[in-house]
Amino acid sequence: MMRTNISPAPKRPSGTDMAAALKDRAWIELDRNSLRENVRSLKSLLPPGCELMPIVKANAYGHGAVLISKELNRLGIRSFCTATVSEGIELRRGGIKGEILILGYTHPEQFPMLEKYGLIQSVIDLSYARLLNSYGRKIRVHIKIDTGMHRLGERAERTEAIRDIFRLDHLVIKGIFTHLCADETNAEPDRGYTLKQVHAFFDVLTDLKKHGCGFGKVHLLASYGLINYPEYAEDYVRIGIALYGVLSSRTDMEKCPVRLSPVLSVKARVAVIKDLYAGEAAGYGLQYVAQSDRKIAVLSIGYADGIPRALSCGNGQVLIHGTAAPVVGRICMDQMLADITDIPDVKSGDIAVIIGKSGQKEITAYDLAEESGTITNEVLSRLGGRLNRILC
Ligand SMILES: *Cc1c(COP(=O)(O)O)cnc(C)c1O
C-alpha cells in the first residue's frame, strides 16, 4: 500500500488575510476612492432631479458586478442596468437593492425569473411586448424606442404600435428610453444624427402624452451622451464606461470636461525567473529567440484571463518594480513571458502590473486597447472570471 502524504489544510484566512489570499495568482484591484470620485464628477454634470443609472453588464465591464454595485448601493445609487437576466439574478443574489433593468432580449423560458427576482424587462418591439404580456403575470418594463441605431426597440415613427404596447394588461410600464449611436462627438455629422434621434424620441413622448399614456421614467443618454449632450439627461443617465474612469479611447478622455480616474488595476504573480542563453527560444512557435543572455519572468496570467494575445512578441509590456518589461514570445492561455534582464532583484512571487501603476510608471487600458487594435470597453469587459476581484 502506498502511503499518501497529506499536508495539513491551511488555516482559513480572515479579514485582511482574505485580501492577501485573493492575490494568489492574478487579480483585479478596484480603487474605491476612484469609483466614488467618478460618481461625484459625473453627478456634477446631471441636471437637478436626474440620477445615474449605472450599467453593470458584462461583470461591470470586467470590474466585478456585485462588488461594484454594492459599493454604488452604499453611495445611494438605486437603479442599475444589466444586459441579461442572469446578470440581474447575480446582482440580486449578491444582495443588490433597487431597480435592475435588463437591457437585452430575454427568452420566454426566463420570464418567471423576471418576476422572481424583481427585474425590469426592456420591451424591444411590439411583438415582444405581446409575447411578454402573454406570460399572464404583471411584469415591470421600460419601453425601448429605436430612433436610428436600428438595433433593439420599436421604431419611433410607428407611434400607433408604440401606443398598442400601452394597451397590454400585464405590462407595468415604468419607463421609456432610446439609445444614441453617434454621440461620441458633438461635431457634424454626428451632431445632426444625434439631434434627429433626440427629436424622434421626444416626438414619441409628445404623442404618448397627447393620448394619455403614462410612460414613467425617461432616459436616453449613456456616457458619451452625458459628456456631449448633457441637456438631454431627463430622469436617468445610463452610465457605463465613464463610471469606471475611462472612455473608449485616449483622445476622447483628453476632451472630457470632468476628471475621471481608472477604477481597475490588473496584477499577476511572477511564477519563476528563467535564465535564457543566447540563441534559445521561449514560448510557443519559437516566436522569441534570445539575441543575448536574457532573464525572463514567467507571469501567472494569460489570454484566458482576458489579456489580449495581440500583445505578444513585444507589442505589450508589463511593470515590475516600477520598470517596464516587454512581453516576449506568444502569450499563452494561462501564462505570459516578460523580459526582465534590466530589472534587478526580481524573484518568484513578485507582482507584475498589467494595467495600473507601479512606482512612477503606469500602464492604462488605453495602452492595451491601442496595442491590440480595439477600444478600452472590449479590453475591460473581457477580463476573465478567473481573476479574483478585490475592492481596496
Ligand atoms: C452598454 C449600454 C450603455 C452604456 O454605455 P456606455 O457608453 O458604456 O456608457 C447604455 N445604454 C445601453 C442600451 C447599453 O447597451
PDBQT file of the ligand as one rigid body, heavy atoms in Angstrom, charges set to zero:
ROOT
HETATM    1  C1  LIG A 401     -23.944  49.429 -22.748  1.00  0.00    +0.000 C 
HETATM    2  C2  LIG A 401     -25.066  50.383 -22.816  1.00  0.00    +0.000 A 
HETATM    3  C3  LIG A 401     -24.989  51.635 -22.187  1.00  0.00    +0.000 A 
HETATM    4  C4  LIG A 401     -23.731  52.152 -21.542  1.00  0.00    +0.000 C 
HETATM    5  O1  LIG A 401     -22.873  52.682 -22.494  1.00  0.00    +0.000 OA
HETATM    6  P1  LIG A 401     -21.505  53.415 -22.090  1.00  0.00    +0.000 P 
HETATM    7  O2  LIG A 401     -21.038  54.006 -23.352  1.00  0.00    +0.000 OA
HETATM    8  O3  LIG A 401     -20.591  52.365 -21.570  1.00  0.00    +0.000 OA
HETATM    9  O4  LIG A 401     -21.837  54.415 -21.044  1.00  0.00    +0.000 OA
HETATM   10  C5  LIG A 401     -26.129  52.420 -22.175  1.00  0.00    +0.000 A 
HETATM   11  N1  LIG A 401     -27.262  52.020 -22.778  1.00  0.00    +0.000 NA
HETATM   12  C6  LIG A 401     -27.353  50.843 -23.429  1.00  0.00    +0.000 A 
HETATM   13  C7  LIG A 401     -28.630  50.481 -24.086  1.00  0.00    +0.000 C 
HETATM   14  C8  LIG A 401     -26.262  49.998 -23.482  1.00  0.00    +0.000 A 
HETATM   15  O5  LIG A 401     -26.354  48.839 -24.144  1.00  0.00    +0.000 OA
ENDROOT
TORSDOF 0
